[in-house]
Amino acid sequence: MATTIINPQPSTNVSNGSGIGFLIGAIVLVVFLALVFFYAVPFIRGLSGNGGVQVNVPVPKSINVNVQPAK
């Protein structure tokens, strides 16, 4: 009995790619890290219970500005 082995042709649709997927992935990663840096880090620091330094500056009730014209 004879055995027939059929080997399919290799796919010719394989592209080498231009790297656009890598570029888009890198941009998405940078945007995600920027969002974490700007929003999540301050939020997490706020949860620690440390209110930070509070500075009280007294505000005068009136400001007296005496302007003398130049002679």
CHARMM-style PDB file with segment names, atoms N, HN, CA, C and O in Angstrom:
ATOM      1  N   MET     1       0.825  -1.156   0.000  1.00  0.00      PROA
ATOM      2  CA  MET     1       0.000   0.000   0.000  1.00  0.00      PROA
ATOM      3  C   MET     1       0.886   1.241   0.000  1.00  0.00      PROA
ATOM      4  O   MET     1       1.803   1.379   0.809  1.00  0.00      PROA
ATOM      5  N   ALA     2       0.587   2.119  -0.915  1.00  0.00      PROA
ATOM      6  HN  ALA     2      -0.158   2.007  -1.572  1.00  0.00      PROA
ATOM      7  CA  ALA     2       1.386   3.327  -1.088  1.00  0.00      PROA
ATOM      8  C   ALA     2       0.851   4.437  -0.197  1.00  0.00      PROA
ATOM      9  O   ALA     2      -0.360   4.608  -0.058  1.00  0.00      PROA
ATOM     10  N   THR     3       1.762   5.188   0.404  1.00  0.00      PROA
ATOM     11  HN  THR     3       2.746   5.050   0.292  1.00  0.00      PROA
ATOM     12  CA  THR     3       1.385   6.305   1.272  1.00  0.00      PROA
ATOM     13  C   THR     3       1.697   7.605   0.541  1.00  0.00      PROA
ATOM     14  O   THR     3       2.803   7.812   0.042  1.00  0.00      PROA
ATOM     15  N   THR     4       0.704   8.461   0.495  1.00  0.00      PROA
ATOM     16  HN  THR     4      -0.195   8.293   0.901  1.00  0.00      PROA
ATOM     17  CA  THR     4       0.894   9.754  -0.158  1.00  0.00      PROA
ATOM     18  C   THR     4       1.006  10.828   0.927  1.00  0.00      PROA
ATOM     19  O   THR     4       0.119  10.970   1.768  1.00  0.00      PROA
ATOM     20  N   ILE     5       2.100  11.574   0.896  1.00  0.00      PROA
ATOM     21  HN  ILE     5       2.821  11.458   0.213  1.00  0.00      PROA
ATOM     22  CA  ILE     5       2.313  12.661   1.856  1.00  0.00      PROA
ATOM     23  C   ILE     5       2.119  13.971   1.109  1.00  0.00      PROA
ATOM     24  O   ILE     5       2.786  14.244   0.110  1.00  0.00      PROA
ATOM     25  N   ILE     6       1.184  14.777   1.618  1.00  0.00      PROA
ATOM     26  HN  ILE     6       0.643  14.555   2.429  1.00  0.00      PROA
ATOM     27  CA  ILE     6       0.897  16.061   0.972  1.00  0.00      PROA
ATOM     28  C   ILE     6       1.438  17.172   1.858  1.00  0.00      PROA
ATOM     29  O   ILE     6       1.026  17.322   3.009  1.00  0.00      PROA
ATOM     30  N   ASN     7       2.350  17.935   1.318  1.00  0.00      PROA
ATOM     31  HN  ASN     7       2.685  17.813   0.384  1.00  0.00      PROA
ATOM     32  CA  ASN     7       2.901  19.086   2.036  1.00  0.00      PROA
ATOM     33  C   ASN     7       2.257  20.350   1.491  1.00  0.00      PROA
ATOM     34  O   ASN     7       2.385  20.647   0.303  1.00  0.00      PROA
ATOM     35  N   PRO     8       1.571  21.091   2.337  1.00  0.00      PROA
ATOM     36  CA  PRO     8       0.951  22.317   1.832  1.00  0.00      PROA
ATOM     37  C   PRO     8       2.007  23.373   1.528  1.00  0.00      PROA
ATOM     38  O   PRO     8       3.086  23.397   2.120  1.00  0.00      PROA
ATOM     39  N   GLN     9       1.665  24.228   0.604  1.00  0.00      PROA
ATOM     40  HN  GLN     9       0.788  24.209   0.123  1.00  0.00      PROA
ATOM     41  CA  GLN     9       2.573  25.303   0.241  1.00  0.00      PROA
ATOM     42  C   GLN     9       2.696  26.275   1.407  1.00  0.00      PROA
ATOM     43  O   GLN     9       1.709  26.519   2.101  1.00  0.00      PROA
ATOM     44  N   PRO    10       3.871  26.832   1.640  1.00  0.00      PROA
ATOM     45  CA  PRO    10       4.017  27.815   2.707  1.00  0.00      PROA
ATOM     46  C   PRO    10       3.228  29.081   2.387  1.00  0.00      PROA
ATOM     47  O   PRO    10       3.044  29.440   1.224  1.00  0.00      PROA
ATOM     48  N   SER    11       2.779  29.730   3.411  1.00  0.00      PROA
ATOM     49  HN  SER    11       2.927  29.439   4.356  1.00  0.00      PROA
ATOM     50  CA  SER    11       1.974  30.926   3.243  1.00  0.00      PROA
ATOM     51  C   SER    11       2.825  32.043   2.646  1.00  0.00      PROA
ATOM     52  O   SER    11       3.946  32.294   3.088  1.00  0.00      PROA
ATOM     53  N   THR    12       2.271  32.704   1.635  1.00  0.00      PROA
ATOM     54  HN  THR    12       1.361  32.499   1.276  1.00  0.00      PROA
ATOM     55  CA  THR    12       2.994  33.811   1.011  1.00  0.00      PROA
ATOM     56  C   THR    12       2.501  35.161   1.535  1.00  0.00      PROA
ATOM     57  O   THR    12       2.953  36.204   1.063  1.00  0.00      PROA
ATOM     58  N   ASN    13       1.581  35.156   2.502  1.00  0.00      PROA
ATOM     59  HN  ASN    13       1.214  34.309   2.886  1.00  0.00      PROA
ATOM     60  CA  ASN    13       1.037  36.394   3.039  1.00  0.00      PROA
ATOM     61  C   ASN    13       1.843  36.919   4.219  1.00  0.00      PROA
ATOM     62  O   ASN    13       1.434  37.882   4.868  1.00  0.00      PROA
ATOM     63  N   VAL    14       2.957  36.313   4.499  1.00  0.00      PROA
ATOM     64  HN  VAL    14       3.290  35.530   3.972  1.00  0.00      PROA
ATOM     65  CA  VAL    14       3.769  36.734   5.634  1.00  0.00      PROA
ATOM     66  C   VAL    14       4.477  38.035   5.265  1.00  0.00      PROA
ATOM     67  O   VAL    14       5.231  38.093   4.294  1.00  0.00      PROA
ATOM     68  N   SER    15       4.221  39.065   6.049  1.00  0.00      PROA
ATOM     69  HN  SER    15       3.608  39.017   6.837  1.00  0.00      PROA
ATOM     70  CA  SER    15       4.895  40.337   5.778  1.00  0.00      PROA
ATOM     71  C   SER    15       5.951  40.571   6.853  1.00  0.00      PROA
ATOM     72  O   SER    15       5.818  40.108   7.986  1.00  0.00      PROA
ATOM     73  N   ASN    16       6.966  41.271   6.492  1.00  0.00      PROA
ATOM     74  HN  ASN    16       7.075  41.647   5.572  1.00  0.00      PROA
ATOM     75  CA  ASN    16       8.030  41.565   7.438  1.00  0.00      PROA
ATOM     76  C   ASN    16       7.601  42.635   8.425  1.00  0.00      PROA
ATOM     77  O   ASN    16       8.178  42.745   9.506  1.00  0.00      PROA
ATOM     78  N   GLY    17       6.598  43.426   8.071  1.00  0.00      PROA
ATOM     79  HN  GLY    17       6.129  43.337   7.192  1.00  0.00      PROA
ATOM     80  CA  GLY    17       6.099  44.464   8.946  1.00  0.00      PROA
ATOM     81  C   GLY    17       6.955  45.717   8.857  1.00  0.00      PROA
ATOM     82  O   GLY    17       8.149  45.663   8.565  1.00  0.00      PROA
ATOM     83  N   SER    18       6.313  46.832   9.115  1.00  0.00      PROA
ATOM     84  HN  SER    18       5.342  46.876   9.352  1.00  0.00      PROA
ATOM     85  CA  SER    18       7.041  48.093   9.039  1.00  0.00      PROA
ATOM     86  C   SER    18       7.319  48.654  10.426  1.00  0.00      PROA
ATOM     87  O   SER    18       7.942  49.709  10.546  1.00  0.00      PROA
ATOM     88  N   GLY    19       6.876  47.978  11.465  1.00  0.00      PROA
ATOM     89  HN  GLY    19       6.370  47.121  11.367  1.00  0.00      PROA
ATOM     90  CA  GLY    19       7.125  48.436  12.818  1.00  0.00      PROA
ATOM     91  C   GLY    19       6.090  49.421  13.328  1.00  0.00      PROA
ATOM     92  O   GLY    19       6.279  50.011  14.391  1.00  0.00      PROA
ATOM     93  N   ILE    20       5.001  49.614  12.598  1.00  0.00      PROA
ATOM     94  HN  ILE    20       4.847  49.135  11.734  1.00  0.00      PROA
ATOM     95  CA  ILE    20       3.984  50.571  13.023  1.00  0.00      PROA
ATOM     96  C   ILE    20       3.274  50.079  14.279  1.00  0.00      PROA
ATOM     97  O   ILE    20       2.855  50.891  15.104  1.00  0.00      PROA
ATOM     98  N   GLY    21       3.133  48.788  14.436  1.00  0.00      PROA
ATOM     99  HN  GLY    21       3.472  48.128  13.766  1.00  0.00      PROA
ATOM    100  CA  GLY    21       2.520  48.250  15.650  1.00  0.00      PROA
ATOM    101  C   GLY    21       3.364  48.537  16.877  1.00  0.00      PROA
ATOM    102  O   GLY    21       2.833  48.857  17.941  1.00  0.00      PROA
ATOM    103  N   PHE    22       4.660  48.425  16.734  1.00  0.00      PROA
ATOM    104  HN  PHE    22       5.091  48.166  15.870  1.00  0.00      PROA
ATOM    105  CA  PHE    22       5.568  48.746  17.837  1.00  0.00      PROA
ATOM    106  C   PHE    22       5.493  50.222  18.187  1.00  0.00      PROA
ATOM    107  O   PHE    22       5.490  50.584  19.363  1.00  0.00      PROA
ATOM    108  N   LEU    23       5.432  51.071  17.176  1.00  0.00      PROA
ATOM    109  HN  LEU    23       5.434  50.777  16.220  1.00  0.00      PROA
ATOM    110  CA  LEU    23       5.353  52.510  17.404  1.00  0.00      PROA
ATOM    111  C   LEU    23       4.061  52.886  18.123  1.00  0.00      PROA
ATOM    112  O   LEU    23       4.088  53.671  19.071  1.00  0.00      PROA
ATOM    113  N   ILE    24       2.947  52.343  17.690  1.00  0.00      PROA
ATOM    114  HN  ILE    24       2.925  51.705  16.920  1.00  0.00      PROA
ATOM    115  CA  ILE    24       1.665  52.627  18.340  1.00  0.00      PROA
ATOM    116  C   ILE    24       1.676  52.095  19.768  1.00  0.00      PROA
ATOM    117  O   ILE    24       1.185  52.763  20.678  1.00  0.00      PROA
ATOM    118  N   GLY    25       2.219  50.924  19.971  1.00  0.00      PROA
ATOM    119  HN  GLY    25       2.618  50.382  19.231  1.00  0.00      PROA
ATOM    120  CA  GLY    25       2.311  50.372  21.321  1.00  0.00      PROA
ATOM    121  C   GLY    25       3.169  51.225  22.239  1.00  0.00      PROA
ATOM    122  O   GLY    25       2.833  51.407  23.409  1.00  0.00      PROA
ATOM    123  N   ALA    26       4.270  51.747  21.724  1.00  0.00      PROA
ATOM    124  HN  ALA    26       4.543  51.598  20.774  1.00  0.00      PROA
ATOM    125  CA  ALA    26       5.141  52.616  22.527  1.00  0.00      PROA
ATOM    126  C   ALA    26       4.433  53.913  22.883  1.00  0.00      PROA
ATOM    127  O   ALA    26       4.562  54.399  24.007  1.00  0.00      PROA
ATOM    128  N   ILE    27       3.686  54.483  21.939  1.00  0.00      PROA
ATOM    129  HN  ILE    27       3.581  54.088  21.026  1.00  0.00      PROA
ATOM    130  CA  ILE    27       2.947  55.720  22.217  1.00  0.00      PROA
ATOM    131  C   ILE    27       1.870  55.478  23.257  1.00  0.00      PROA
ATOM    132  O   ILE    27       1.697  56.297  24.160  1.00  0.00      PROA
ATOM    133  N   VAL    28       1.150  54.389  23.155  1.00  0.00      PROA
ATOM    134  HN  VAL    28       1.291  53.724  22.421  1.00  0.00      PROA
ATOM    135  CA  VAL    28       0.115  54.059  24.140  1.00  0.00      PROA
ATOM    136  C   VAL    28       0.746  53.862  25.516  1.00  0.00      PROA
ATOM    137  O   VAL    28       0.183  54.300  26.519  1.00  0.00      PROA
ATOM    138  N   LEU    29       1.885  53.224  25.575  1.00  0.00      PROA
ATOM    139  HN  LEU    29       2.342  52.868  24.760  1.00  0.00      PROA
ATOM    140  CA  LEU    29       2.567  53.010  26.847  1.00  0.00      PROA
ATOM    141  C   LEU    29       2.998  54.332  27.470  1.00  0.00      PROA
ATOM    142  O   LEU    29       2.849  54.519  28.678  1.00  0.00      PROA
ATOM    143  N   VAL    30       3.528  55.250  26.671  1.00  0.00      PROA
ATOM    144  HN  VAL    30       3.648  55.098  25.690  1.00  0.00      PROA
ATOM    145  CA  VAL    30       3.953  56.554  27.188  1.00  0.00      PROA
ATOM    146  C   VAL    30       2.758  57.344  27.694  1.00  0.00      PROA
ATOM    147  O   VAL    30       2.843  57.978  28.746  1.00  0.00      PROA
ATOM    148  N   VAL    31       1.645  57.319  26.968  1.00  0.00      PROA
ATOM    149  HN  VAL    31       1.576  56.805  26.114  1.00  0.00      PROA
ATOM    150  CA  VAL    31       0.440  58.035  27.412  1.00  0.00      PROA
ATOM    151  C   VAL    31      -0.081  57.429  28.711  1.00  0.00      PROA
ATOM    152  O   VAL    31      -0.484  58.163  29.614  1.00  0.00      PROA
ATOM    153  N   PHE    32      -0.079  56.125  28.817  1.00  0.00      PROA
ATOM    154  HN  PHE    32       0.248  55.529  28.084  1.00  0.00      PROA
ATOM    155  CA  PHE    32      -0.547  55.469  30.035  1.00  0.00      PROA
ATOM    156  C   PHE    32       0.337  55.832  31.224  1.00  0.00      PROA
ATOM    157  O   PHE    32      -0.174  56.122  32.306  1.00  0.00      PROA
ATOM    158  N   LEU    33       1.640  55.818  31.038  1.00  0.00      PROA
ATOM    159  HN  LEU    33       2.055  55.583  30.160  1.00  0.00      PROA
ATOM    160  CA  LEU    33       2.548  56.179  32.127  1.00  0.00      PROA
ATOM    161  C   LEU    33       2.395  57.643  32.524  1.00  0.00      PROA
ATOM    162  O   LEU    33       2.512  57.976  33.703  1.00  0.00      PROA
ATOM    163  N   ALA    34       2.134  58.520  31.556  1.00  0.00      PROA
ATOM    164  HN  ALA    34       2.039  58.249  30.598  1.00  0.00      PROA
ATOM    165  CA  ALA    34       1.913  59.938  31.872  1.00  0.00      PROA
ATOM    166  C   ALA    34       0.640  60.105  32.689  1.00  0.00      PROA
ATOM    167  O   ALA    34       0.620  60.894  33.634  1.00  0.00      PROA
ATOM    168  N   LEU    35      -0.409  59.391  32.353  1.00  0.00      PROA
ATOM    169  HN  LEU    35      -0.393  58.750  31.585  1.00  0.00      PROA
ATOM    170  CA  LEU    35      -1.655  59.466  33.122  1.00  0.00      PROA
ATOM    171  C   LEU    35      -1.450  58.961  34.543  1.00  0.00      PROA
ATOM    172  O   LEU    35      -1.963  59.551  35.494  1.00  0.00      PROA
ATOM    173  N   VAL    36      -0.711  57.883  34.687  1.00  0.00      PROA
ATOM    174  HN  VAL    36      -0.295  57.404  33.914  1.00  0.00      PROA
ATOM    175  CA  VAL    36      -0.425  57.370  36.030  1.00  0.00      PROA
ATOM    176  C   VAL    36       0.382  58.383  36.818  1.00  0.00      PROA
ATOM    177  O   VAL    36       0.111  58.613  37.997  1.00  0.00      PROA
ATOM    178  N   PHE    37       1.366  58.987  36.181  1.00  0.00      PROA
ATOM    179  HN  PHE    37       1.586  58.800  35.223  1.00  0.00      PROA
ATOM    180  CA  PHE    37       2.225  59.946  36.867  1.00  0.00      PROA
ATOM    181  C   PHE    37       1.439  61.175  37.309  1.00  0.00      PROA
ATOM    182  O   PHE    37       1.632  61.650  38.428  1.00  0.00      PROA
ATOM    183  N   PHE    38       0.558  61.700  36.462  1.00  0.00      PROA
ATOM    184  HN  PHE    38       0.401  61.314  35.553  1.00  0.00      PROA
ATOM    185  CA  PHE    38      -0.138  62.940  36.766  1.00  0.00      PROA
ATOM    186  C   PHE    38      -1.359  62.752  37.661  1.00  0.00      PROA
ATOM    187  O   PHE    38      -1.724  63.676  38.387  1.00  0.00      PROA
ATOM    188  N   TYR    39      -2.000  61.585  37.631  1.00  0.00      PROA
ATOM    189  HN  TYR    39      -1.704  60.834  37.040  1.00  0.00      PROA
ATOM    190  CA  TYR    39      -3.235  61.402  38.391  1.00  0.00      PROA
ATOM    191  C   TYR    39      -3.099  60.413  39.540  1.00  0.00      PROA
ATOM    192  O   TYR    39      -3.531  60.711  40.653  1.00  0.00      PROA
ATOM    193  N   ALA    40      -2.524  59.273  39.304  1.00  0.00      PROA
ATOM    194  HN  ALA    40      -2.174  59.031  38.399  1.00  0.00      PROA
ATOM    195  CA  ALA    40      -2.499  58.230  40.326  1.00  0.00      PROA
ATOM    196  C   ALA    40      -1.500  58.522  41.428  1.00  0.00      PROA
ATOM    197  O   ALA    40      -1.800  58.287  42.599  1.00  0.00      PROA
ATOM    198  N   VAL    41      -0.328  59.024  41.094  1.00  0.00      PROA
ATOM    199  HN  VAL    41      -0.084  59.214  40.144  1.00  0.00      PROA
ATOM    200  CA  VAL    41       0.694  59.269  42.117  1.00  0.00      PROA
ATOM    201  C   VAL    41       0.239  60.334  43.116  1.00  0.00      PROA
ATOM    202  O   VAL    41       0.374  60.104  44.318  1.00  0.00      PROA
ATOM    203  N   PRO    42      -0.296  61.492  42.689  1.00  0.00      PROA
ATOM    204  CA  PRO    42      -0.784  62.452  43.688  1.00  0.00      PROA
ATOM    205  C   PRO    42      -1.954  61.909  44.504  1.00  0.00      PROA
ATOM    206  O   PRO    42      -2.075  62.217  45.690  1.00  0.00      PROA
ATOM    207  N   PHE    43      -2.807  61.112  43.890  1.00  0.00      PROA
ATOM    208  HN  PHE    43      -2.709  60.862  42.927  1.00  0.00      PROA
ATOM    209  CA  PHE    43      -3.931  60.527  44.625  1.00  0.00      PROA
ATOM    210  C   PHE    43      -3.433  59.577  45.703  1.00  0.00      PROA
ATOM    211  O   PHE    43      -3.938  59.588  46.826  1.00  0.00      PROA
ATOM    212  N   ILE    44      -2.455  58.764  45.371  1.00  0.00      PROA
ATOM    213  HN  ILE    44      -2.045  58.755  44.459  1.00  0.00      PROA
ATOM    214  CA  ILE    44      -1.902  57.819  46.347  1.00  0.00      PROA
ATOM    215  C   ILE    44      -1.195  58.568  47.464  1.00  0.00      PROA
ATOM    216  O   ILE    44      -1.293  58.174  48.626  1.00  0.00      PROA
ATOM    217  N   ARG    45      -0.480  59.644  47.135  1.00  0.00      PROA
ATOM    218  HN  ARG    45      -0.400  59.964  46.191  1.00  0.00      PROA
ATOM    219  CA  ARG    45       0.169  60.440  48.169  1.00  0.00      PROA
ATOM    220  C   ARG    45      -0.859  61.092  49.084  1.00  0.00      PROA
ATOM    221  O   ARG    45      -0.610  61.241  50.280  1.00  0.00      PROA
ATOM    222  N   GLY    46      -2.002  61.479  48.545  1.00  0.00      PROA
ATOM    223  HN  GLY    46      -2.205  61.358  47.574  1.00  0.00      PROA
ATOM    224  CA  GLY    46      -3.056  62.085  49.348  1.00  0.00      PROA
ATOM    225  C   GLY    46      -3.690  61.102  50.310  1.00  0.00      PROA
ATOM    226  O   GLY    46      -4.214  61.510  51.347  1.00  0.00      PROA
ATOM    227  N   LEU    47      -3.656  59.831  49.998  1.00  0.00      PROA
ATOM    228  HN  LEU    47      -3.230  59.499  49.156  1.00  0.00      PROA
ATOM    229  CA  LEU    47      -4.240  58.809  50.866  1.00  0.00      PROA
ATOM    230  C   LEU    47      -3.350  58.476  52.061  1.00  0.00      PROA
ATOM    231  O   LEU    47      -3.790  57.806  52.995  1.00  0.00      PROA
ATOM    232  N   SER    48      -2.108  58.938  52.036  1.00  0.00      PROA
ATOM    233  HN  SER    48      -1.750  59.483  51.277  1.00  0.00      PROA
ATOM    234  CA  SER    48      -1.188  58.565  53.101  1.00  0.00      PROA
ATOM    235  C   SER    48      -1.497  59.263  54.419  1.00  0.00      PROA
ATOM    236  O   SER    48      -0.944  58.885  55.452  1.00  0.00      PROA
ATOM    237  N   GLY    49      -2.371  60.278  54.409  1.00  0.00      PROA
ATOM    238  HN  GLY    49      -2.820  60.585  53.570  1.00  0.00      PROA
ATOM    239  CA  GLY    49      -2.746  60.950  55.651  1.00  0.00      PROA
ATOM    240  C   GLY    49      -1.873  62.140  55.970  1.00  0.00      PROA
ATOM    241  O   GLY    49      -2.205  62.915  56.868  1.00  0.00      PROA
ATOM    242  N   ASN    50      -0.786  62.312  55.280  1.00  0.00      PROA
ATOM    243  HN  ASN    50      -0.516  61.683  54.551  1.00  0.00      PROA
ATOM    244  CA  ASN    50       0.090  63.443  55.514  1.00  0.00      PROA
ATOM    245  C   ASN    50      -0.440  64.616  54.706  1.00  0.00      PROA
ATOM    246  O   ASN    50      -0.431  64.587  53.475  1.00  0.00      PROA
ATOM    247  N   GLY    51      -0.905  65.652  55.407  1.00  0.00      PROA
ATOM    248  HN  GLY    51      -0.912  65.675  56.406  1.00  0.00      PROA
ATOM    249  CA  GLY    51      -1.472  66.798  54.722  1.00  0.00      PROA
ATOM    250  C   GLY    51      -0.428  67.709  54.128  1.00  0.00      PROA
ATOM    251  O   GLY    51      -0.767  68.637  53.395  1.00  0.00      PROA
ATOM    252  N   GLY    52       0.810  67.474  54.420  1.00  0.00      PROA
ATOM    253  HN  GLY    52       1.085  66.719  55.016  1.00  0.00      PROA
ATOM    254  CA  GLY    52       1.861  68.319  53.898  1.00  0.00      PROA
ATOM    255  C   GLY    52       2.086  69.519  54.799  1.00  0.00      PROA
ATOM    256  O   GLY    52       1.631  69.535  55.943  1.00  0.00      PROA
ATOM    257  N   VAL    53       2.769  70.498  54.304  1.00  0.00      PROA
ATOM    258  HN  VAL    53       3.139  70.484  53.375  1.00  0.00      PROA
ATOM    259  CA  VAL    53       3.102  71.692  55.068  1.00  0.00      PROA
ATOM    260  C   VAL    53       2.020  72.733  54.834  1.00  0.00      PROA
ATOM    261  O   VAL    53       1.652  73.015  53.694  1.00  0.00      PROA
ATOM    262  N   GLN    54       1.515  73.299  55.919  1.00  0.00      PROA
ATOM    263  HN  GLN    54       1.814  73.069  56.845  1.00  0.00      PROA
ATOM    264  CA  GLN    54       0.510  74.347  55.809  1.00  0.00      PROA
ATOM    265  C   GLN    54       1.158  75.669  56.190  1.00  0.00      PROA
ATOM    266  O   GLN    54       1.723  75.808  57.275  1.00  0.00      PROA
ATOM    267  N   VAL    55       1.070  76.630  55.293  1.00  0.00      PROA
ATOM    268  HN  VAL    55       0.611  76.517  54.412  1.00  0.00      PROA
ATOM    269  CA  VAL    55       1.666  77.941  55.516  1.00  0.00      PROA
ATOM    270  C   VAL    55       0.540  78.956  55.629  1.00  0.00      PROA
ATOM    271  O   VAL    55      -0.276  79.091  54.717  1.00  0.00      PROA
ATOM    272  N   ASN    56       0.494  79.674  56.757  1.00  0.00      PROA
ATOM    273  HN  ASN    56       1.156  79.564  57.498  1.00  0.00      PROA
ATOM    274  CA  ASN    56      -0.502  80.711  56.954  1.00  0.00      PROA
ATOM    275  C   ASN    56       0.172  82.069  56.802  1.00  0.00      PROA
ATOM    276  O   ASN    56       1.115  82.385  57.528  1.00  0.00      PROA
ATOM    277  N   VAL    57      -0.309  82.859  55.867  1.00  0.00      PROA
ATOM    278  HN  VAL    57      -1.075  82.602  55.278  1.00  0.00      PROA
ATOM    279  CA  VAL    57       0.241  84.190  55.620  1.00  0.00      PROA
ATOM    280  C   VAL    57      -0.817  85.198  56.026  1.00  0.00      PROA
ATOM    281  O   VAL    57      -1.926  85.175  55.491  1.00  0.00      PROA
ATOM    282  N   PRO    58      -0.496  86.092  56.971  1.00  0.00      PROA
ATOM    283  CA  PRO    58      -1.494  87.086  57.360  1.00  0.00      PROA
ATOM    284  C   PRO    58      -1.711  88.096  56.231  1.00  0.00      PROA
ATOM    285  O   PRO    58      -0.762  88.553  55.594  1.00  0.00      PROA
ATOM    286  N   VAL    59      -2.967  88.427  56.003  1.00  0.00      PROA
ATOM    287  HN  VAL    59      -3.738  88.056  56.521  1.00  0.00      PROA
ATOM    288  CA  VAL    59      -3.318  89.364  54.947  1.00  0.00      PROA
ATOM    289  C   VAL    59      -3.710  90.682  55.611  1.00  0.00      PROA
ATOM    290  O   VAL    59      -4.597  90.693  56.464  1.00  0.00      PROA
ATOM    291  N   PRO    60      -3.063  91.805  55.235  1.00  0.00      PROA
ATOM    292  CA  PRO    60      -3.420  93.080  55.843  1.00  0.00      PROA
ATOM    293  C   PRO    60      -4.818  93.513  55.412  1.00  0.00      PROA
ATOM    294  O   PRO    60      -5.273  93.183  54.317  1.00  0.00      PROA
ATOM    295  N   LYS    61      -5.503  94.267  56.301  1.00  0.00      PROA
ATOM    296  HN  LYS    61      -5.133  94.535  57.191  1.00  0.00      PROA
ATOM    297  CA  LYS    61      -6.859  94.723  55.983  1.00  0.00      PROA
ATOM    298  C   LYS    61      -6.840  95.793  54.915  1.00  0.00      PROA
ATOM    299  O   LYS    61      -7.753  95.861  54.092  1.00  0.00      PROA
ATOM    300  N   SER    62      -5.820  96.631  54.913  1.00  0.00      PROA
ATOM    301  HN  SER    62      -5.078  96.576  55.582  1.00  0.00      PROA
ATOM    302  CA  SER    62      -5.719  97.650  53.874  1.00  0.00      PROA
ATOM    303  C   SER    62      -4.248  97.819  53.497  1.00  0.00      PROA
ATOM    304  O   SER    62      -3.345  97.577  54.298  1.00  0.00      PROA
ATOM    305  N   ILE    63      -4.044  98.233  52.274  1.00  0.00      PROA
ATOM    306  HN  ILE    63      -4.777  98.429  51.623  1.00  0.00      PROA
ATOM    307  CA  ILE    63      -2.684  98.460  51.784  1.00  0.00      PROA
ATOM    308  C   ILE    63      -2.537  99.950  51.506  1.00  0.00      PROA
ATOM    309  O   ILE    63      -3.300 100.519  50.726  1.00  0.00      PROA
ATOM    310  N   ASN    64      -1.571 100.572  52.137  1.00  0.00      PROA
ATOM    311  HN  ASN    64      -0.951 100.109  52.771  1.00  0.00      PROA
ATOM    312  CA  ASN    64      -1.316 101.988  51.958  1.00  0.00      PROA
ATOM    313  C   ASN    64      -0.155 102.152  50.996  1.00  0.00      PROA
ATOM    314  O   ASN    64       0.989 101.827  51.313  1.00  0.00      PROA
ATOM    315  N   VAL    65      -0.468 102.659  49.822  1.00  0.00      PROA
ATOM    316  HN  VAL    65      -1.397 102.924  49.564  1.00  0.00      PROA
ATOM    317  CA  VAL    65       0.559 102.856  48.821  1.00  0.00      PROA
ATOM    318  C   VAL    65       0.666 104.362  48.572  1.00  0.00      PROA
ATOM    319  O   VAL    65      -0.230 104.969  47.987  1.00  0.00      PROA
ATOM    320  N   ASN    66       1.742 104.937  49.011  1.00  0.00      PROA
ATOM    321  HN  ASN    66       2.470 104.444  49.486  1.00  0.00      PROA
ATOM    322  CA  ASN    66       1.996 106.366  48.776  1.00  0.00      PROA
ATOM    323  C   ASN    66       2.933 106.510  47.591  1.00  0.00      PROA
ATOM    324  O   ASN    66       4.108 106.149  47.662  1.00  0.00      PROA
ATOM    325  N   VAL    67       2.402 107.037  46.509  1.00  0.00      PROA
ATOM    326  HN  VAL    67       1.448 107.329  46.451  1.00  0.00      PROA
ATOM    327  CA  VAL    67       3.183 107.180  45.296  1.00  0.00      PROA
ATOM    328  C   VAL    67       3.529 108.642  45.148  1.00  0.00      PROA
ATOM    329  O   VAL    67       2.643 109.495  45.093  1.00  0.00      PROA
ATOM    330  N   GLN    68       4.804 108.931  45.083  1.00  0.00      PROA
ATOM    331  HN  GLN    68       5.523 108.238  45.128  1.00  0.00      PROA
ATOM    332  CA  GLN    68       5.276 110.295  44.892  1.00  0.00      PROA
ATOM    333  C   GLN    68       5.656 110.465  43.429  1.00  0.00      PROA
ATOM    334  O   GLN    68       6.430 109.669  42.897  1.00  0.00      PROA
ATOM    335  N   PRO    69       5.119 111.498  42.764  1.00  0.00      PROA
ATOM    336  CA  PRO    69       5.490 111.699  41.361  1.00  0.00      PROA
ATOM    337  C   PRO    69       6.964 112.074  41.227  1.00  0.00      PROA
ATOM    338  O   PRO    69       7.536 112.732  42.096  1.00  0.00      PROA
ATOM    339  N   ALA    70       7.555 111.646  40.132  1.00  0.00      PROA
ATOM    340  HN  ALA    70       7.091 111.112  39.426  1.00  0.00      PROA
ATOM    341  CA  ALA    70       8.964 111.938  39.881  1.00  0.00      PROA
ATOM    342  C   ALA    70       9.138 113.428  39.616  1.00  0.00      PROA
ATOM    343  O   ALA    70       8.293 114.032  38.956  1.00  0.00      PROA
ATOM    344  N   LYS    71      10.217 114.038  40.114  1.00  0.00      PROA
ATOM    345  HN  LYS    71      10.904 113.547  40.650  1.00  0.00      PROA
ATOM    346  CA  LYS    71      10.467 115.461  39.922  1.00  0.00      PROA
ATOM    347  C   LYS    71      11.419 115.725  38.801  1.00  0.00      PROA
ATOM    348  OT1 LYS    71      11.730 116.881  38.514  1.00  0.00      PROA
TER     349      LYS     71
END
